[in-house]
Amino acid sequence: MYKKATFILAGALMLTAIIVIVSRPSLLGMGAETASREGAQAENSLVRAHSPVLGSEEAPVTVVEFFDPACEACRAFYPLTKRILEAYPEKVRLVVRYTPFHGDVSETAIRVLEVARRQDAFQPVLEALLARQSQWAAHGSVDEEAIMEIASEAGLNRATAEEQLNSPEVQAVFDQDKADVEANQISKTPTFFVNGELLDPFGMQELVDAVNREVAEVSGEGDAS
């Protein structure tokens, strides 16, 4: 009798479990869905695993810049983004997305920057290329020799770089960023997103204000200076 009762109770519990799962099918894939969401947050069309990051990797505020190294406006904005990172060293990070809007000259500079990233020399090479942009990007003309020379003076290993410029790995990054430019309907550089929100209206003060608001929110403050 006892064994029979135990068998009936076990059967009832199993039936109850089946009913709960059938009535709430989301429970079946809840773990997989959670993992999928976390993966999507880690990498999406705004931020890729290969994207260069300036500032703290763990910063809660992410500024994404669709950036063309041959773009004069991008050069003009760089001192501002650098000051923002210096003001919030633990709170803000800048993610750079390659955006080749100026043709061959942009593509060459982007390839050099990507190789520099792989050599842990991205920021010094970036700053050198921006500081001397008129030497290699004047009137949209390509001066690949000048680009490589400037980058080498900033710390790029030129011999290694020349071997990697047209490698499948660099090409894959270039192609992915071009696809993400199209997916996000980017039509001008620089274009900024602050914690996933497009900066609109666009402007230097608008960028500062948007970052300040996000920093204030993640800090639990009324205002951020």
QUINORVEN-V210423 format. One record per helix or strand of 3 or more residues. SS is the DSSP state (~ for helix, > for strand). FROM is the first residue (numbers start at 1). TO is the last residue. If there is no record, write none. Layout:
((SS/FROM/TO) (SS/FROM/TO))
//
This chain:
((~/2/23) (~/25/27) (~/30/42) (>/52/55) (>/61/67) (~/72/87) (>/92/98) (~/104/118) (~/122/131) (~/133/136) (~/138/140) (~/144/153) (~/158/164) (~/168/183) (>/191/194) (~/204/219))
//
